[in-house]
Amino acid sequence: MQKGMTIVYGVKSGLYVNLTNRCPCACTFCIRKNADKVYEEPDTLWLEHEPSFSEVRAAFEAQDMSRYTEVVFCGYGEPTEALDVMLETAAFVKEHYKIPVRLNTNGLGNLINGKRIEPLLEGLVDTVSVSLNTSDVENYLRVVRPGFGAESFESMLDFARECKKYVPNVVMTTVDTTISHEDEKCCAEICRGLGVSYRIREYSAPDEGDSSKGTVSENKSTLKDTDAVVETETGTVSKPRSQLTTLCYIEKGDSYLMLHRVSKKNDINHDKWIGVGGHFERDESPEDCLLREVKEETGLTLNGYRFRGIVTFISDGSEAEYMCLYTSDDFSGTLIDCDEGKLEWIKKADFMKLEHWEGDAIFLKLIEEDAPFFSLKLVYTNGRLVESVLNGRKL
């Protein structure tokens, strides 16, 4: 293994800081398994020794800092393994260059340092990007392989949640192609529950004969329905967006086909009974999304459907969600198992006995009353419905 002392390196308009090669994880997709460097960087990122702050400062002073719009703690190791030097460097950047600072981290800094480190980031770090990687503990242990074991997953989520108190922008990420589309949707729900943004990082597989091209991109993002932050040539840019979804209640006689969301521990809808649906994918119309989601989750094909209304969800800490609500009693096919929960035909009269979101009872009542097309706004605080507005009038 070739070693050197590449402490800083440029990627587009960002100056990346390589403080350590220590990391408590062994992610299955990590570039360190295949290469000594990233992107077009000519020198190895394996360090001869961990740099002192004076060495880091000298590396900065050798740069033309006018070329860069952001400093990113991200190299061939977990930056919080070198916490003291990282914090001193961030303070130096803020004092001398006054440009945004980002920390790319596995979110295990509290376990690494044996203390809460989130308050130490206040005023020094503008964005924290945490590698979520998957939505449940089992997959996380398999993909990330953290040295701290099962406690790592909850510690990582807790770190992201706590960072919101001290850092303006908190983002959680997964890597494209390494998890399923359903897992990506569950990750998006986790992030909404935590009140943080979600981004899917692009993975470029190694070209034959060139292992250095197998990378998880930090400056190129494949936009999907779950993206809330995009990295561009001018740096990290928050991308405000609405959440566009569909939900369908499939009817058979006096029953609805309902999904009991019990499969994912960190599902915002965990243990709730809901209809079938999900998020728009890129370039989909509401009908495209409706038909795809129903087919994916139930195996059924809708031969006909009725657009009943628009439901706007407002919840503390999350972007607004705009849901296209449908019903259908014209379908074909055979039910399949759903990896998001258990599908079951539920008598309409029994719905109120089930665990459900309070607002769902309102729009299901409108459906049962055969109300004309409606706009319903539901406002939640701490999971409780605090306001409902139908066609512009409070209920």
KEDREN-696519 format. One record per residue: residue number from 1; x, y, z of N, C-alpha, C in turn. Coordinates in steps of 0.1 Angstrom, whole numbers, plus 5000, padded with zeros to 4 digits. Atoms other than C-alpha are relative to their C-alpha. Layout:
% KEDREN-696519
rolo|nX|nY|nZ|caX|caY|caZ|cX|cY|cZ
NUM|X|Y|Z|X|Y|Z|X|Y|Z
...
END
This chain:
% KEDREN-696519
rolo|nX|nY|nZ|caX|caY|caZ|cX|cY|cZ
1|5008|4988|5000|5000|5000|5000|5009|5012|5000
2|4992|4988|5001|5015|5033|4989|4994|5010|5010
3|5004|4989|4991|5014|5061|5015|5006|5013|4997
4|4995|4987|5002|5019|5098|5014|4994|5009|5010
5|5005|4990|4991|5008|5130|5030|4991|5010|4993
6|5010|4991|5006|4979|5143|5010|4989|5004|5010
7|5009|4995|4989|4961|5164|5036|4988|5006|4995
8|5012|4994|5007|4939|5184|5013|5001|4997|4986
9|5001|5003|5014|4927|5178|4978|4987|5007|4995
10|5012|4993|5006|4903|5197|4955|4991|4990|4992
11|5010|5007|5008|4871|5182|4941|4990|5011|4995
12|5008|4989|5005|4853|5207|4918|5003|5012|5008
13|4997|4987|4992|4849|5238|4940|5001|4998|5015
14|4999|5003|4986|4853|5220|4973|5015|4996|5003
15|4987|5004|4995|4886|5216|4993|4997|4989|5010
16|5002|5011|4991|4885|5182|5010|5012|4998|5009
17|4990|5001|4989|4904|5175|5042|5001|4986|5004
18|4997|5014|4997|4920|5141|5048|5008|4999|5013
19|4993|4998|4987|4928|5140|5085|5005|4986|5006
20|4997|5013|4994|4929|5102|5093|4996|4989|4990
21|5004|5013|5007|4927|5067|5079|4993|4991|5009
22|5007|5008|4990|4910|5054|5110|4985|5001|4997
23|5014|5001|5002|4874|5042|5106|4995|4988|5007
24|5005|5012|4993|4853|5019|5128|4991|4991|4991
25|5009|5007|5009|4833|5007|5097|5008|4993|4988
26|4994|5006|5011|4841|4984|5068|4989|4998|4989
27|5011|5000|5009|4814|4993|5043|5003|4992|4987
28|4998|5009|5011|4809|4968|5015|5003|5008|4987
29|4998|4992|5013|4810|4996|4988|5011|5010|5001
30|4989|4990|4997|4839|5016|5003|5011|5000|4989
31|4989|4999|5010|4864|5028|4977|5013|4996|5005
32|4987|5004|4994|4892|5021|5001|5004|4986|4997
33|4997|5014|5002|4889|4984|4993|5006|4999|4986
34|4996|5001|5014|4897|4991|4956|5011|5009|4995
35|4991|4990|5005|4919|5021|4953|5007|5008|5011
36|4992|4992|4990|4945|5044|4970|4996|5015|4999
37|5003|4986|5002|4929|5076|4957|4986|5001|4994
38|5014|4998|5006|4896|5092|4944|5001|5010|4989
39|5002|4990|5010|4885|5111|4914|5013|5000|4992
40|4988|4998|5007|4915|5125|4895|5012|5004|5009
41|4989|4996|4991|4936|5131|4926|5012|4991|4997
42|4989|5007|5004|4971|5121|4916|5007|4992|5011
43|4992|5006|4989|4984|5111|4951|4991|4992|5009
44|5007|5009|4991|4974|5084|4975|4994|5008|5012
45|5006|4994|4988|4951|5093|5004|5003|4992|5012
46|4995|5007|4988|4967|5067|5027|5011|5009|5006
47|4991|4990|4994|4986|5088|5052|5012|4993|5007
48|4988|5005|4993|5021|5082|5065|4998|5001|5015
49|5003|4998|4986|5009|5096|5098|4988|5010|5000
50|5011|4991|4999|4979|5116|5110|5006|5014|5002
51|4994|4987|4999|4986|5153|5105|4996|5008|5013
52|5003|4991|4989|4989|5178|5134|4992|5012|4994
53|5007|4988|5005|4969|5210|5132|5010|5009|4992
54|4990|4991|5007|5001|5229|5122|5002|4995|4986
55|4998|5006|5014|5005|5205|5092|4988|5003|4992
56|5012|4997|5008|4969|5210|5082|5000|5015|4996
57|5000|4986|5003|4972|5248|5085|5010|5003|4989
58|4990|4998|5011|5004|5247|5063|4994|4995|4987
59|5005|5005|5013|4985|5226|5037|4989|5010|4995
60|5010|4990|5005|4957|5252|5036|5007|5013|4995
61|4992|4988|5004|4982|5281|5034|5007|4999|4987
62|4994|5003|5013|4997|5264|5003|4990|5001|4989
63|5011|5000|5010|4963|5266|4985|4996|5014|4996
64|5007|4988|5004|4947|5293|4965|4986|4998|5004
65|5013|5002|4995|4916|5294|4986|4989|5007|4993
66|5011|4994|5008|4898|5317|4962|4994|4991|4990
67|5006|5009|5009|4892|5287|4941|4989|4992|5006
68|5009|5009|4993|4870|5270|4967|4988|5007|5006
69|5012|4994|4994|4835|5277|4979|4996|4992|5012
70|5004|5008|4989|4834|5250|5006|5012|4991|5004
71|4990|5009|4994|4857|5230|5029|4992|4988|5005
72|5007|5013|4997|4847|5193|5034|5010|4991|5007
73|4993|5010|4993|4860|5170|5061|4996|4987|4995
74|5003|5013|5007|4861|5138|5040|5013|4995|4994
75|4988|5006|5006|4891|5116|5032|4999|4985|5000
76|5000|5015|5000|4902|5080|5036|4999|4996|5015
77|5002|5003|4986|4889|5078|5072|4988|5008|5005
78|5011|4993|4993|4862|5090|5096|5006|5012|5007
79|4994|4988|4994|4870|5126|5104|4998|5002|5015
80|5002|4999|4986|4856|5124|5139|5010|4991|5008
81|4989|5008|4993|4884|5099|5147|5011|5010|5004
82|4990|4990|4997|4906|5130|5147|4993|5013|5004
83|5009|4990|4997|4881|5152|5164|5007|5013|5004
84|4994|4988|4995|4904|5177|5181|5006|5008|4988
85|4994|4993|5011|4923|5185|5149|4989|5005|4990
86|5011|4995|5009|4891|5187|5129|4993|5012|5005
87|5007|4988|4994|4875|5212|5153|5009|5012|4999
88|4990|4989|5001|4907|5233|5153|5001|5005|4986
89|4999|4997|5014|4908|5232|5116|4987|5008|4995
90|5013|4993|5003|4871|5242|5113|5000|5015|5005
91|4999|4987|4994|4877|5272|5136|5010|5009|4991
92|4991|4993|5008|4907|5282|5115|4994|5004|4986
93|5006|4997|5012|4887|5280|5083|4990|5012|5001
94|5010|4990|4997|4859|5301|5098|5007|5014|5002
95|4994|4987|4997|4883|5328|5110|5007|5006|4988
96|4992|4995|5011|4905|5331|5079|4994|5000|4987
97|5005|5001|5014|4884|5321|5049|4985|5002|4999
98|5014|4996|4999|4848|5325|5060|4992|4993|4989
99|5008|5007|5009|4834|5298|5037|4994|4988|5007
100|5007|5011|4993|4810|5270|5045|5009|4988|5003
101|4993|5012|4996|4823|5239|5063|4990|4988|5000
102|5009|5012|4999|4808|5204|5058|5008|4989|5006
103|4995|5013|4995|4814|5172|5077|4993|4988|4994
104|5005|5013|5005|4809|5139|5059|5004|4989|5011
105|4997|5009|4988|4806|5113|5087|4991|4987|5000
106|5008|5012|4998|4794|5078|5095|4990|5002|5012
107|5010|4997|4989|4775|5094|5125|5003|4992|5013
108|4996|5007|4988|4794|5073|5151|5010|5007|5009
109|4990|4992|4993|4814|5102|5165|4998|4999|5015
110|5002|5001|4986|4798|5098|5199|5006|4987|5006
111|4994|5012|4996|4808|5062|5202|5015|5000|4999
112|4986|4999|5002|4842|5069|5188|5007|5008|5011
113|4994|4991|4990|4849|5097|5213|4996|4998|5014
114|5005|5003|4986|4830|5083|5243|4993|5012|5006
115|5007|4988|4995|4810|5116|5246|4992|5006|4989
116|5008|4993|5011|4785|5138|5228|5008|5010|4994
117|4992|4991|5007|4802|5157|5202|4992|5011|4992
118|5008|4991|5008|4773|5175|5186|5001|5015|5004
119|4999|4986|4996|4775|5207|5207|5013|5006|4996
120|4987|4995|5004|4812|5210|5197|5000|5005|4985
121|5001|4996|5015|4801|5215|5160|4994|5014|4999
122|5007|4988|5002|4781|5246|5167|5009|5012|4997
123|4992|4988|5004|4794|5277|5149|5012|4996|4991
124|4988|5004|5007|4821|5256|5132|4996|4993|4987
125|5004|5008|5012|4802|5233|5108|4986|5005|4996
126|5012|4995|5006|4775|5244|5084|4991|4989|4996
127|5008|5012|5005|4764|5210|5071|5006|4988|5005
128|4996|5014|4997|4766|5175|5085|4993|4990|4991
129|5005|5010|5009|4762|5147|5060|5003|4986|5006
130|4998|5012|4992|4756|5114|5078|4996|4988|4990
131|5003|5012|5008|4758|5080|5060|4990|4991|5007
132|5010|5009|4995|4725|5063|5067|5001|4986|4995
133|4997|5012|5007|4731|5036|5041|4988|4990|4999
134|5012|5009|5001|4699|5015|5048|4991|5004|5012
135|5011|4996|4990|4667|5016|5069|4999|4992|5012
136|5002|5008|4988|4671|4988|5094|5013|4994|5005
137|4988|5004|4993|4696|4974|5118|5007|4988|4992
138|4995|5012|5006|4701|4940|5100|5008|5003|4988
139|4994|4996|5012|4709|4955|5067|5012|5009|5002
140|4989|4991|4996|4731|4982|5083|5012|4992|5005
141|4989|5008|4995|4752|4956|5101|5007|4992|4988
142|4994|5008|5012|4756|4936|5068|5007|5009|4991
143|4994|4991|5010|4764|4966|5046|5012|5008|5006
144|4991|4991|4994|4783|4989|5070|5011|4993|5008
145|4991|5008|4991|4799|4963|5093|5007|5009|5010
146|4994|4991|4990|4805|4988|5122|5007|4992|5011
147|4993|5007|4989|4830|4978|5148|4993|5001|5014
148|5008|4998|4987|4806|4990|5176|4988|4991|5001
149|5011|5010|5000|4780|4964|5166|4986|5007|4999
150|5014|4996|5002|4742|4968|5168|4997|5013|5005
151|5004|4987|4995|4742|4999|5189|5004|5011|4991
152|4996|4989|5009|4758|5018|5160|4988|5006|4993
153|5011|4994|5008|4725|5022|5141|4993|5010|5008
154|5007|4990|4992|4706|5039|5169|5008|5012|5003
155|4991|4989|4997|4736|5059|5178|5001|5010|4988
156|4999|4991|5012|4739|5072|5142|4987|5008|4998
157|5013|4992|5001|4702|5082|5141|4999|5011|5011
158|5000|4990|4989|4705|5099|5175|5010|5011|4997
159|4990|4989|5003|4736|5118|5163|4993|5010|4990
160|5007|4991|5009|4716|5131|5133|4990|5009|5006
161|5011|4993|4993|4687|5141|5154|5006|5011|5009
162|4994|4990|4990|4709|5159|5180|5007|5011|4992
163|4993|4990|5008|4729|5177|5153|4991|5011|4995
164|5009|4990|5004|4698|5196|5143|5000|5012|5009
165|5000|4989|4990|4702|5216|5175|5011|5010|4998
166|4988|4992|5000|4736|5229|5166|5006|5003|4986
167|4995|4998|5014|4741|5227|5128|4989|5004|4991
168|5011|4995|5008|4721|5246|5102|4994|4989|4991
169|5005|5010|5010|4719|5217|5076|5005|4986|5004
170|4997|5014|4998|4717|5180|5084|4994|4992|4989
171|5004|5008|5011|4716|5155|5056|5003|4986|5003
172|4997|5014|4999|4714|5117|5056|5000|4994|4986
173|4998|5005|5014|4725|5097|5026|5000|4985|4999
174|4998|5014|5003|4724|5063|5010|5007|5000|4986
175|4993|5001|5012|4743|5050|4980|4992|4993|4989
176|5008|5005|5011|4725|5044|4947|5005|4986|4996
177|4998|5014|5004|4723|5007|4936|5003|4991|5012
178|4996|5009|4989|4734|4994|4971|4988|4995|5008
179|5012|5004|4994|4698|4991|4984|4988|5001|4991
180|5011|5001|5008|4664|4985|4970|4992|5014|5000
181|5008|4988|5001|4639|5012|4959|4991|5001|5013
182|5008|5000|4988|4617|5001|4988|5007|5005|5012
183|4991|4996|4989|4646|5006|5012|5002|5015|5000
184|4998|4986|5002|4652|5040|4998|4988|5008|5005
185|5012|4993|4995|4616|5050|5005|4999|5000|5015
186|5000|5000|4985|4619|5038|5041|5011|5009|5006
187|4990|4990|4996|4651|5058|5044|4995|5014|5000
188|5005|4986|5001|4633|5089|5032|4990|5002|5012
189|5009|4999|4989|4606|5082|5059|5007|5002|5013
190|4992|4998|4988|4632|5079|5086|5005|5015|5001
191|4995|4986|5000|4647|5113|5075|4989|5010|5003
192|5011|4991|4997|4613|5129|5075|4996|5000|5015
193|5003|5001|4986|4607|5116|5110|5010|5007|5009
194|4990|4993|4993|4640|5130|5121|5001|5015|4997
195|5000|4986|5004|4634|5163|5103|5012|5004|4993
196|4988|4997|5008|4665|5161|5082|4998|4997|4985
197|5001|5003|5014|4671|5160|5045|5006|4987|4996
198|4995|5013|5005|4678|5129|5024|5005|5001|4986
199|4994|5000|5014|4700|5124|4994|5006|4987|4997
200|4994|5013|5005|4710|5094|4973|5012|5003|4992
201|4987|4998|5006|4746|5094|4964|5002|4991|4988
202|4998|5008|5012|4756|5081|4930|5012|4991|5002
203|4989|5009|5000|4778|5050|4928|5004|4997|4986
204|4994|5003|5013|4801|5045|4898|5008|4987|5002
205|4993|5012|4999|4812|5009|4894|5014|5001|4994
206|4986|5000|5006|4849|5002|4887|5000|4996|4986
207|4997|5004|5013|4859|5002|4851|5010|4989|5000
208|4991|5011|5001|4877|4971|4840|5014|5005|4999
209|4986|4996|5000|4914|4975|4847|5003|5013|5006
210|4998|4987|4994|4909|5007|4866|4992|5001|5013
211|5007|5000|4988|4900|5003|4902|4997|5013|5006
212|5002|4986|4994|4903|5040|4910|4987|5006|4995
213|5013|4994|5004|4870|5046|4891|4988|4995|5007
214|5011|5005|4992|4849|5027|4916|4998|5010|5012
215|5002|4990|4990|4836|5056|4937|4986|5002|5004
216|5012|4994|4995|4808|5069|4958|5001|5015|4998
217|4998|4986|5004|4803|5103|4942|4996|5010|5011
218|5004|4990|4991|4804|5133|4965|4996|5013|4993
219|5003|4987|5007|4798|5159|4938|4991|4998|4988
220|5009|5003|5011|4773|5142|4915|4989|4992|5006
221|5012|5006|4994|4738|5132|4925|4990|4996|4990
222|5011|5004|5008|4712|5111|4908|4987|5004|5007
223|5012|4995|4994|4680|5129|4915|4989|4990|5000
224|5011|5009|4999|4652|5108|4928|4989|5007|5008
225|5011|4994|4993|4619|5115|4945|5003|5004|5014
226|4996|4998|4986|4636|5114|4979|5010|5011|5002
227|4989|4991|4998|4663|5139|4972|4996|5014|5005
228|5003|4987|4995|4664|5171|4992|5012|5009|4999
229|4988|4992|5001|4700|5182|4988|5008|4995|4987
230|4992|5003|5013|4720|5183|4955|5013|5007|5001
231|4987|4994|5000|4757|5188|4952|5003|5005|4986
232|4998|4995|5014|4766|5210|4922|5015|5005|5000
233|4987|4995|5002|4798|5225|4909|5003|5012|5009
234|4998|4989|4991|4792|5255|4932|4999|4996|5014
235|5000|5004|4986|4790|5234|4963|4987|4993|5004
236|5012|5007|4995|4762|5219|4985|4989|5010|5000
237|5011|4991|5001|4729|5235|4978|4987|4993|5005
238|5013|5005|4995|4697|5229|4997|4990|5001|4989
239|5010|5000|5011|4669|5220|4973|4986|4998|5007
240|5013|5001|4994|4635|5228|4989|4991|4992|4991
241|5009|5007|5009|4609|5204|4976|4988|4995|5008
242|5012|5006|4994|4575|5191|4983|5001|4985|4999
243|5001|5015|5001|4568|5154|4989|4987|4997|4992
244|5011|5004|5009|4545|5141|4961|4997|4985|5002
245|5003|5014|4998|4527|5109|4969|4986|4996|4995
246|5014|5004|5003|4497|5088|4960|4996|4990|5011
247|5006|5010|4991|4474|5067|4982|4987|4995|4994
248|5012|5006|5006|4448|5043|4970|4993|4990|5010
249|5008|5010|4992|4420|5025|4989|4992|4991|4990
250|5006|5010|5009|4411|4994|4969|4988|4994|5007
251|5013|5005|4993|4375|4983|4976|4995|4987|4994
252|5006|5012|5004|4359|4949|4975|4988|4998|5009
253|5012|5001|4991|4323|4949|4987|5001|5010|5011
254|5001|4991|4988|4322|4963|5022|5014|5001|5006
255|4987|5000|4994|4360|4961|5027|5010|5008|4991
256|4988|4994|5006|4392|4980|5019|5012|4991|5001
257|4987|5006|4999|4425|4965|5011|5010|5009|5008
258|4991|4991|4992|4448|4979|5038|5013|4994|5004
259|4987|5004|4997|4484|4977|5047|5004|5003|5014
260|4996|4998|4986|4495|4971|5083|5015|5001|5000
261|4986|4997|5001|4529|4987|5084|5008|4995|5012
262|4993|5006|4988|4549|4964|5107|5013|4995|4996
263|4988|5006|5004|4579|4954|5087|5013|5007|5003
264|4989|4992|4998|4602|4983|5092|5000|5007|5014
265|5000|4994|4987|4612|4994|5127|4999|5015|5000
266|4999|4985|5000|4620|5030|5118|4990|5006|4989
267|5010|4995|5009|4589|5035|5096|4992|5010|5007
268|5008|4990|4994|4571|5067|5103|4986|4996|5002
269|5013|5006|4999|4539|5047|5097|4999|4987|5008
270|4999|5013|4994|4550|5019|5119|4987|4997|5009
271|5012|5006|4993|4520|4998|5132|4987|5007|4996
272|5012|4993|5005|4495|5021|5114|4994|4991|4988
273|5007|5006|5011|4469|5007|5090|4997|5011|4990
274|5002|4990|5010|4469|5027|5057|4997|4993|4987
275|5003|5006|5013|4460|5023|5021|5014|4997|4993
276|4988|5004|5008|4485|5015|4993|5005|5011|4992
277|4995|4989|5008|4508|5040|4977|5014|5003|5003
278|4986|4996|4997|4541|5058|4978|5003|5013|4992
279|4994|4987|5006|4563|5086|4964|5001|4999|4985
280|4998|4999|5014|4564|5098|4928|5015|4997|4997
281|4987|5001|5006|4594|5087|4908|5002|5011|4990
282|4998|4990|5010|4610|5111|4884|4992|4999|4987
283|5008|4999|5013|4588|5122|4854|4987|4992|5001
284|5013|5007|4999|4558|5103|4868|4988|5010|5002
285|5012|4993|4996|4523|5116|4867|4993|4994|5012
286|5006|5007|4989|4500|5109|4896|4995|4986|4997
287|5005|5013|5004|4484|5081|4876|5011|4990|4998
288|4988|5009|5002|4518|5066|4867|5004|4995|5014
289|4996|5004|4986|4527|5066|4904|4990|4990|5006
290|5010|5009|4995|4494|5051|4914|5001|4986|4995
291|5000|5013|5006|4495|5022|4890|5013|4992|5004
292|4987|5007|4997|4532|5014|4897|5000|4996|5015
293|5000|5003|4986|4528|5016|4935|4991|4988|5004
294|5010|5011|4997|4497|4994|4936|5006|4987|4995
295|4994|5013|5006|4514|4968|4913|5012|4995|5009
296|4989|5004|4992|4546|4968|4934|4997|4995|5013
297|5003|5003|4986|4530|4966|4968|4989|4989|5001
298|5011|5010|4999|4500|4943|4960|5000|4989|4990
299|5001|5009|5011|4506|4926|4927|4988|5002|4991
300|5013|4998|5007|4472|4939|4915|5002|5010|4989
301|5001|4990|5011|4465|4958|4883|4987|5008|5001
302|5012|4992|5000|4441|4987|4885|4994|5001|4986
303|5006|4998|5013|4417|4986|4855|4992|5013|5000
304|5007|4987|4999|4399|5017|4867|5002|5006|5014
305|4998|4994|4987|4402|5042|4895|4993|5014|5000
306|5007|4987|4999|4387|5075|4908|5009|5009|5009
307|4992|4990|4992|4407|5106|4919|4991|5007|5009
308|5010|4994|4990|4390|5117|4951|5004|5013|5005
309|4996|4987|4994|4411|5146|4963|5015|5001|5002
310|4986|4997|4997|4444|5162|4973|5000|5002|5016
311|4998|4998|4986|4455|5159|5009|5014|5006|5003
312|4987|4994|4997|4482|5182|5022|5003|4997|5015
313|4996|5003|4987|4501|5170|5052|5011|5010|5005
314|4990|4992|4994|4520|5194|5074|5004|4994|5014
315|4995|5006|4987|4542|5180|5102|5012|5007|5004
316|4989|4993|4995|4567|5196|5124|5013|4993|4996
317|4987|5006|5003|4603|5191|5112|5001|4994|4986
318|5000|5007|5013|4593|5179|5077|4995|5009|4989
319|5005|4993|5011|4586|5192|5043|4985|4997|4998
320|5014|5003|5002|4549|5195|5033|4999|4988|4990
321|5002|5011|5009|4536|5163|5016|4986|5003|4994
322|5013|4999|5007|4509|5165|4989|4997|4986|4994
323|5004|5013|5003|4490|5133|4985|4988|5000|4991
324|5011|5002|5009|4468|5124|4956|4992|4987|5004
325|5008|5011|4994|4440|5102|4970|4991|4994|4990
326|5008|5008|5010|4423|5075|4949|4993|4989|5007
327|5007|5012|4997|4398|5047|4952|4999|4992|4988
328|5002|5009|5011|4394|5017|4930|4992|4988|5004
329|5007|5013|4998|4369|4988|4928|5001|4991|4987
330|4998|5007|5012|4381|4976|4894|5014|4996|4998
331|4986|5004|5000|4412|4955|4896|5001|4985|4996
332|4997|5014|5003|4427|4922|4885|5013|4995|5005
333|4987|5005|4995|4455|4899|4896|4999|4993|5013
334|5000|5007|4987|4465|4880|4927|5009|5007|5010
335|4992|4993|4990|4477|4895|4959|5013|4993|5003
336|4987|5005|4997|4514|4891|4967|5003|5005|5014
337|4995|4995|4987|4533|4895|5000|5007|5014|4998
338|4994|4987|5001|4544|4931|5006|5011|5002|5011
339|4988|4999|4990|4578|4938|5022|4998|5012|5009
340|5002|4989|4991|4564|4970|5039|4990|4997|5011
341|5010|5004|4989|4538|4951|5060|4991|4989|4995
342|5010|5011|5003|4508|4928|5059|4988|5006|4994
343|5012|4996|5007|4480|4933|5034|4988|4992|5005
344|5011|5007|4995|4446|4925|5046|4987|5007|4996
345|5013|4994|5003|4410|4931|5036|4993|5003|5013
346|5006|4996|4987|4394|4951|5064|4986|5006|4997
347|5013|4994|5002|4357|4958|5067|5000|5015|5004
348|5000|4986|4998|4351|4995|5064|4994|5004|5014
349|5006|4997|4987|4330|4995|5096|5010|4997|5011
350|4991|5003|4989|4360|4982|5115|5012|5009|5000
351|4988|4992|5002|4385|5008|5104|5004|5008|5013
352|4998|4992|4989|4381|5030|5135|5006|4992|5012
353|4995|5009|4990|4391|5000|5157|5015|4998|4999
354|4986|5003|5003|4425|4999|5141|5009|5012|5003
355|4990|4989|4998|4457|5020|5148|5001|5007|4986
356|5000|4992|5013|4455|5048|5122|5004|5015|5003
357|4998|4985|4999|4464|5085|5116|4986|5006|5002
358|5013|4994|4998|4437|5107|5129|4993|5006|4988
359|5005|4993|5012|4434|5126|5096|4994|4990|4990
360|5005|5009|5010|4428|5094|5077|4985|4997|5002
361|5014|5002|4997|4394|5090|5094|4992|5011|4993
362|5008|4989|5006|4384|5124|5080|4999|4998|4985
363|5002|5001|5015|4392|5117|5043|4993|4986|4997
364|5008|5012|5003|4378|5081|5045|4985|5003|5002
365|5014|4996|4999|4345|5096|5058|4995|5008|4988
366|5004|4993|5012|4345|5120|5029|4998|4990|4988
367|5002|5010|5011|4350|5090|5005|4987|4993|5002
368|5012|5007|4997|4322|5071|5022|4987|5008|4997
369|5011|4991|5003|4299|5101|5018|4999|5004|4986
370|4999|4997|5015|4309|5103|4981|5001|5015|4998
371|4998|4985|5001|4320|5139|4986|5006|5003|4986
372|4993|4996|5012|4330|5157|4954|5014|5003|5003
373|4985|4998|4999|4367|5163|4947|5003|5010|5010
374|4997|4991|4988|4382|5179|4978|5014|5003|5001
375|4986|4997|4996|4413|5196|4991|4999|5000|5016
376|4999|5001|4986|4421|5186|5027|5014|5002|5005
377|4987|4997|4994|4449|5200|5048|5000|4995|5014
378|4999|5006|4986|4460|5181|5079|5013|5004|5006
379|4988|4995|4993|4485|5196|5104|5002|4992|5012
380|4996|5008|4989|4503|5174|5128|5011|5006|5008
381|4990|4996|4991|4524|5182|5158|5003|4989|5010
382|4996|5011|4992|4543|5155|5176|4991|4988|4998
383|5008|5012|5004|4522|5129|5157|4985|5001|5003
384|5014|4998|4997|4489|5144|5168|4994|5010|4991
385|5007|4991|5009|4464|5161|5145|4996|5012|5008
386|5003|4987|4993|4461|5198|5156|4991|5009|4991
387|5008|4991|5008|4443|5213|5126|4996|4992|4987
388|5005|5005|5012|4422|5202|5097|4992|5010|4992
389|5007|4990|5008|4410|5224|5068|4995|4993|4987
390|5006|5006|5012|4386|5212|5041|4995|5011|4991
391|5004|4991|5011|4383|5232|5009|5002|5015|5005
392|4997|4986|4995|4398|5263|5027|4993|5004|5013
393|5007|4997|4988|4376|5261|5058|5004|4990|5011
394|4997|5009|4989|4386|5248|5092|4989|4992|5005
395|5010|5009|4995|4368|5218|5105|4999|5001|5015
END
